[in-house]
Amino acid sequence: MVAAAGMAAPYVLRSAVAQDAAVKVGTVLAGTTMAAQLLPKYLGQVGIKVEVVAFTNLTQLMQAIASDNIQMGYGGINAAIAIAGRGMPISLLANACEGGWRLVGKTDIKDLAGLKGKKVAVQAGNMCHVALGWKLNELGISKDVELVFMSNNDMPTPMQQGQVDAIFGIEPYPSFTVANGWAHEIWPGYDTPVGKVNLGFVGSSTFVEKNKMLAQAVVRAHEQATAELKADKTVAIDFTAKFLNMKREIVATAMENMFFTTDVAGDFVSKVKILGDMMISAKFAQKLPDWNTFIDTSLVSRT
């Protein structure tokens, strides 16, 4: 399927979308979602008002989209799978950012086997939780590691104070923790069957179906914002440092571990489906969504 309007010039989109068009887009406080901060610029060029709404975690964001409190957003693909599997109207529209996590911990922990008997902070239900659960199970130590659930932005302080032995979180929080000398890298987290699959651009299926041109304009803005971040990461670094009130050099290090993309070609779809199987096996989801309706990349530009 070719999304012709996704490649259209701004004046074409402006004529196709109502002049009073508005949309709410969700995001979270993480470096991987920084494209959201550029959406007002690109949507403003075609006369669309956008409100960027920040959530504490990706699961809350997904629930807000499914309940139509917001229309689109940057969400964990695993969270979207879980919610869509429960029959909620949510669709994966595009890739957004791959990778962007790592497990760091006390210097006496040399590898994953060293986590036995330790406490590891992870955000419940996010991609780190899925990947870590799969890896610990593969190593046969899942029952020997205590997972402590908390939001990514809350992880550095417990690590500093010794309340946990390691954290597996979304950047820039692992880099922040390492830069302060509270931890060192133990595991990058990418050697699971889904690799770096992480963040997607998602939307309310109901909204997309009723507002095709508006939804397409937002996806196009997502593509433009992502292209800007890929072309010059200093934009993302400056945004993130200001947005999270964090030193620029720390954010720059974290950005080396984030891979902004809108690509849905290659093995993207197959890995999304593998992720679903992993979630069912680990009981992170009770039922898989209908892949034919959940994965809707028809609005992504084809070149």
LINQUI-V288894 format. One record per pair of residues at least 24 apart in sequence whose ideal C-beta (glycine too) atoms are under 7 Angstrom apart, sorted by the first residue. I is the first residue (numbers start at 1). J is the second residue. D is the distance in Angstrom with one decimal. If there is no record, write none. Layout:
# LINQUI-V288894
I:J:D / I:J:D
This chain:
# LINQUI-V288894
1:298:4.5 / 2:302:5.1 / 3:216:6.3 / 3:298:6.0 / 3:299:5.1 / 3:300:6.0 / 3:301:5.8 / 3:302:6.5 / 5:213:6.5 / 5:216:5.0 / 6:216:5.5 / 6:219:6.3 / 6:220:4.9 / 6:299:5.9 / 6:300:6.6 / 6:301:4.1 / 7:301:5.0 / 10:45:5.2 / 10:46:5.0 / 13:46:4.4 / 13:217:4.9 / 14:46:4.8 / 14:47:5.1 / 16:213:4.6 / 17:46:6.8 / 17:48:6.2 / 17:213:5.2 / 17:214:5.3 / 17:217:5.6 / 19:47:6.1 / 21:48:4.8 / 21:214:5.3 / 22:48:7.0 / 22:49:4.1 / 23:48:6.6 / 23:50:5.4 / 23:71:5.1 / 23:72:6.5 / 23:214:6.5 / 23:218:5.8 / 24:51:4.8 / 24:53:5.6 / 24:70:4.0 / 24:71:5.6 / 25:50:5.8 / 25:52:5.4 / 25:70:6.7 / 25:72:5.2 / 25:73:5.3 / 25:218:6.9 / 26:53:5.2 / 26:55:5.7 / 26:61:4.2 / 26:64:5.9 / 26:65:6.5 / 26:70:4.8 / 26:73:3.0 / 26:74:6.8 / 27:52:5.8 / 27:54:5.6 / 27:73:6.4 / 27:74:5.2 / 28:54:6.6 / 28:55:5.4 / 28:57:6.3 / 28:58:5.7 / 28:61:6.2 / 29:54:6.2 / 29:153:5.4 / 29:244:6.3 / 30:152:6.2 / 30:170:4.6 / 31:100:6.7 / 31:171:4.9 / 31:172:4.9 / 31:240:4.7 / 31:251:6.8 / 31:254:5.5 / 31:255:6.6 / 31:258:5.7 / 32:97:4.1 / 32:100:4.1 / 32:170:6.1 / 32:171:6.8 / 32:198:6.8 / 32:199:5.1 / 32:258:5.5 / 33:74:4.3 / 33:199:6.8 / 34:229:6.4 / 34:236:4.8 / 34:239:5.1 / 34:240:5.6 / 35:74:7.0 / 35:96:6.7 / 35:222:6.2 / 35:225:4.1 / 35:226:5.0 / 35:229:5.9 / 35:260:6.7 / 36:74:5.5 / 37:239:5.1 / 37:243:6.7 / 38:225:3.7 / 38:228:6.1 / 39:221:5.1 / 39:222:6.9 / 39:225:5.8 / 42:221:3.8 / 42:224:4.6 / 42:225:6.0 / 43:217:6.8 / 43:218:6.7 / 43:221:4.8 / 46:217:5.8 / 48:217:5.9 / 56:151:5.8 / 57:123:6.1 / 57:151:5.6 / 58:126:5.8 / 59:125:5.0 / 62:90:6.6 / 65:90:5.6 / 65:202:6.2 / 65:203:6.7 / 65:204:5.2 / 66:90:4.9 / 66:204:7.0 / 68:204:5.4 / 68:206:6.5 / 68:207:6.6 / 71:203:6.3 / 71:204:5.4 / 71:207:4.5 / 72:202:6.8 / 72:203:4.1 / 72:218:5.6 / 73:202:6.2 / 74:199:5.9 / 74:201:6.1 / 75:200:6.2 / 75:202:4.7 / 76:126:5.3 / 76:127:5.3 / 76:198:6.9 / 76:199:6.4 / 77:197:6.1 / 77:198:6.8 / 77:199:7.0 / 77:200:4.4 / 77:272:6.0 / 77:275:6.4 / 78:126:7.0 / 78:127:5.3 / 78:130:5.1 / 78:275:5.9 / 78:279:6.0 / 78:284:7.0 / 79:125:6.2 / 79:126:6.9 / 80:200:6.3 / 80:202:5.0 / 81:275:6.6 / 81:276:5.1 / 81:279:6.2 / 81:285:6.1 / 81:289:6.1 / 82:279:6.6 / 82:284:6.4 / 82:285:4.4 / 84:289:3.6 / 84:294:4.7 / 85:285:5.0 / 85:286:6.6 / 85:287:4.3 / 85:288:5.4 / 85:289:4.8 / 89:204:6.0 / 89:205:3.9 / 89:206:4.8 / 90:202:5.9 / 90:204:6.4 / 90:205:6.1 / 91:202:6.5 / 91:203:5.7 / 91:205:4.6 / 91:208:6.2 / 91:293:6.9 / 91:294:5.9 / 91:296:4.4 / 92:200:4.9 / 92:202:5.5 / 92:272:6.8 / 92:294:6.0 / 92:295:5.2 / 92:296:6.9 / 93:201:5.1 / 93:202:6.1 / 93:203:5.2 / 93:219:5.7 / 93:296:6.0 / 93:297:6.6 / 93:299:5.8 / 94:200:6.7 / 94:201:4.2 / 94:219:5.9 / 94:222:6.2 / 94:262:4.9 / 94:264:6.1 / 94:297:6.3 / 94:300:5.0 / 95:200:6.2 / 95:261:5.1 / 95:262:5.4 / 95:263:5.3 / 95:264:5.5 / 95:268:6.0 / 96:199:4.3 / 96:200:5.3 / 96:201:4.7 / 97:198:6.2 / 97:199:4.3 / 97:258:5.8 / 97:259:6.5 / 97:260:5.2 / 97:261:6.9 / 98:196:3.8 / 98:197:6.5 / 98:198:5.6 / 98:259:4.3 / 98:261:5.9 / 99:190:6.6 / 99:196:4.1 / 99:198:6.3 / 99:257:6.0 / 99:258:6.1 / 99:259:4.9 / 100:170:5.6 / 100:171:4.9 / 100:198:5.8 / 100:257:6.2 / 100:258:4.3 / 101:127:6.9 / 101:128:5.2 / 101:168:6.7 / 101:169:6.4 / 101:170:5.2 / 101:171:6.6 / 101:189:5.3 / 102:174:4.8 / 102:185:5.8 / 102:187:6.9 / 102:188:5.3 / 102:189:5.7 / 102:257:6.3 / 103:166:6.0 / 103:168:4.1 / 103:186:5.0 / 103:187:4.2 / 103:189:5.8 / 104:166:6.5 / 104:167:6.1 / 104:174:4.8 / 104:177:5.6 / 104:178:5.5 / 104:183:4.0 / 104:184:6.3 / 104:185:5.3 / 104:186:6.2 / 105:165:5.5 / 105:166:2.8 / 105:167:7.0 / 105:183:5.3 / 105:186:5.1 / 106:165:5.3 / 106:166:6.8 / 106:183:6.5 / 107:184:5.4 / 109:165:6.5 / 109:166:6.2 / 109:186:5.7 / 111:186:6.5 / 112:139:6.0 / 112:186:6.7 / 112:187:5.5 / 113:139:6.6 / 113:141:6.8 / 115:141:6.9 / 115:145:4.8 / 115:166:6.4 / 116:141:5.4 / 116:144:4.3 / 116:145:6.6 / 117:144:6.3 / 118:145:6.2 / 118:165:3.9 / 118:166:6.3 / 119:146:4.8 / 119:148:5.2 / 119:164:4.5 / 119:165:5.2 / 120:145:5.9 / 120:147:5.7 / 120:148:6.8 / 120:164:6.5 / 120:165:6.7 / 120:166:4.6 / 120:167:7.0 / 120:168:6.0 / 121:148:4.9 / 121:150:5.5 / 121:155:4.8 / 121:158:6.1 / 121:164:4.5 / 121:167:4.3 / 122:147:5.5 / 122:149:6.6 / 122:168:4.8 / 123:149:6.7 / 123:150:6.7 / 123:151:5.8 / 123:152:5.5 / 123:169:6.8 / 124:149:4.0 / 125:284:6.9 / 127:198:4.9 / 128:168:4.7 / 128:169:6.3 / 128:170:6.9 / 128:189:7.0 / 130:278:6.2 / 130:279:6.2 / 130:282:6.8 / 130:284:5.9 / 131:189:5.4 / 131:192:5.0 / 132:168:5.2 / 133:282:5.1 / 134:192:5.2 / 134:278:5.6 / 134:282:6.6 / 135:192:6.2 / 159:183:5.8 / 171:254:4.0 / 171:257:5.4 / 171:258:5.8 / 172:240:6.4 / 172:244:6.8 / 172:246:6.1 / 172:250:6.1 / 172:251:5.2 / 172:254:3.4 / 175:250:5.5 / 175:253:4.8 / 175:254:3.9 / 176:246:6.2 / 176:250:5.3 / 179:250:4.7 / 179:253:7.0 / 193:274:5.0 / 193:278:6.6 / 194:271:4.9 / 194:274:5.6 / 194:275:4.7 / 194:278:6.8 / 195:271:6.4 / 196:259:6.3 / 197:271:4.9 / 197:272:6.5 / 197:275:5.9 / 205:293:6.8 / 215:299:6.2 / 216:299:4.7 / 219:299:4.2 / 219:300:6.4 / 220:301:6.8 / 222:262:6.6 / 223:262:5.0 / 223:301:5.8 / 226:260:5.0 / 226:261:6.7 / 226:262:5.0 / 229:260:4.6 / 230:260:5.1 / 262:300:6.4 / 264:297:4.3 / 264:300:5.5 / 269:295:5.9
